[in-house]
Amino acid sequence: MRVHIGGDHAAYEMGRALVQWLGDEGYDVVDHGATTYDAVDDYPVFVLRAAQGVAQDPGSLGIVLGGSGNGEQMAANKVEGIRAALCYTPELAQLARQHNDAQVISIGGRFTTIDEAKAMVKVFLETPFSGEPRHQRRLDMVSAYEKDGSLPPEG
């Protein structure tokens, strides 16, 4: 499986560790940076490229990293067709894939250890979307809203 990864200085060490670990685990890693530490770099440069990589590469998944993971998740979700989930436990990572078919996990480097990040990423990459009708129905509602602004009926 191909994994796109991108993150800024606030999660630089985590990003380097995950790139190495994912490669060792046999994943095809596309590193969108940062590849050098720069204390004033901007997360959108790396995160948007990683999310765009996932959007253009069917079957791939992505990881975005920053200080809190919040801005990174928001940025990744601006890429058409991407569902990015901010996670801080393996259970949330599992549910993001299982219930929401998220293609990108966002992790905050200032709130997560490298070992915790590895545990979340492992679960995220190994968990398939359940395909349950109730989950698919909800995703279809969100997709319809994105496409034409239509809202589901009330009730």
C-alpha positions in Angstrom: 0.0 0.0 0.0 1.2 3.5 -0.8 1.2 6.0 2.1 1.5 9.7 1.6 2.9 11.7 4.5 3.4 15.3 5.2 4.0 17.5 8.2 5.7 20.6 9.5 8.5 21.4 12.0 6.2 20.8 15.0 6.1 17.1 14.2 9.4 16.9 12.3 11.0 14.1 14.4 7.7 12.2 14.3 7.5 12.5 10.6 11.1 11.3 10.1 10.5 8.3 12.4 7.2 7.4 10.7 8.8 7.5 7.2 11.5 5.1 8.3 9.2 2.8 10.2 6.6 2.6 7.4 9.4 1.7 5.0 10.7 -0.9 7.3 7.1 -2.3 7.5 7.0 -2.7 3.8 4.8 0.3 2.8 5.5 2.4 -0.3 6.0 5.8 1.3 5.7 9.1 -0.5 7.3 11.7 1.6 5.9 15.2 1.0 8.1 16.7 3.6 9.3 18.5 5.6 12.6 16.7 4.9 14.7 19.3 6.8 13.9 21.0 10.0 12.8 24.7 9.6 11.3 26.2 12.8 9.1 28.6 10.7 7.9 26.4 7.9 4.1 26.3 7.2 2.1 23.1 7.5 -0.1 23.7 4.4 2.9 23.3 2.1 3.3 19.7 3.2 -0.1 18.7 4.3 -2.0 19.8 1.2 0.5 17.9 -1.0 0.1 14.8 1.0 -3.7 15.0 0.9 -3.6 15.8 -2.8 -1.4 12.8 -3.3 -4.0 10.5 -1.6 -6.8 12.1 -3.7 -4.9 11.4 -6.9 -3.7 7.9 -5.9 -6.7 5.5 -5.5 -6.1 2.9 -2.8 -3.5 4.9 -1.0 -3.9 6.4 2.5 -2.2 9.4 4.1 -0.8 10.8 7.3 -0.6 14.5 8.1 1.4 15.9 11.1 1.7 19.1 13.0 1.7 20.5 16.5 -1.9 19.7 17.4 -3.1 18.1 14.2 -6.0 20.5 14.1 -4.9 22.8 11.3 -3.5 19.9 9.4 -6.8 18.0 9.5 -8.7 21.1 8.4 -6.3 21.7 5.5 -6.4 18.1 4.3 -10.2 18.2 4.4 -10.1 21.1 1.9 -8.7 18.7 -0.8 -11.7 17.5 -2.9 -12.7 14.0 -1.9 -10.6 13.7 1.1 -11.9 12.8 4.6 -9.2 13.5 7.2 -9.6 12.6 10.8 -7.8 14.0 13.8 -6.9 11.0 16.0 -5.3 10.7 19.4 -6.0 7.0 20.3 -5.9 3.8 18.2 -9.6 3.4 18.8 -10.3 6.7 17.1 -8.0 5.7 14.3 -10.0 2.5 13.8 -13.3 4.2 13.9 -12.1 6.9 11.4 -11.5 4.1 8.9 -14.3 1.7 9.9 -17.2 4.2 10.1 -16.0 7.2 8.1 -13.8 5.7 5.4 -11.2 8.4 6.3 -8.2 8.3 3.9 -6.0 10.6 6.0 -5.1 10.5 9.7 -4.0 13.7 11.4 -1.8 13.5 14.4 -0.5 16.2 16.8 3.2 15.8 17.4 3.1 17.9 20.5 0.5 15.7 22.2 1.5 12.3 20.9 4.6 10.2 21.4 6.2 8.5 18.4 5.2 5.1 19.8 1.6 6.2 20.2 1.7 7.6 16.6 2.9 4.3 15.3 0.1 2.4 17.1 -2.5 4.7 15.6 -1.0 4.6 12.1 -0.8 0.8 12.3 -4.5 0.5 13.2 -5.5 3.2 10.6 -3.7 1.4 7.8 -4.9 -2.0 8.7 -8.6 -1.2 9.3 -10.9 -1.4 6.3 -14.1 0.7 5.8 -17.0 -1.5 7.1 -19.3 -0.6 4.2 -22.2 -0.9 6.5 -25.3 0.8 4.9 -25.7 3.3 7.7 -22.1 4.5 7.4 -22.3 4.6 3.6 -25.6 6.5 3.8 -24.0 9.2 6.0 -20.9 9.5 3.7 -23.3 9.9 0.7 -25.1 12.7 2.5 -21.8 14.6 3.1 -20.7 13.9 -0.5 -24.0 15.3 -1.8 -23.6 18.4 0.3 -20.0 18.9 -1.0 -21.2 18.4 -4.6 -24.2 20.7 -4.8 -25.0 22.0 -1.3 -28.0 19.7 -0.8 -29.0 18.9 2.7 -30.6 15.6 3.8 -34.2 15.7 4.8 -35.0 16.5 8.4 -36.3 13.9 10.7 
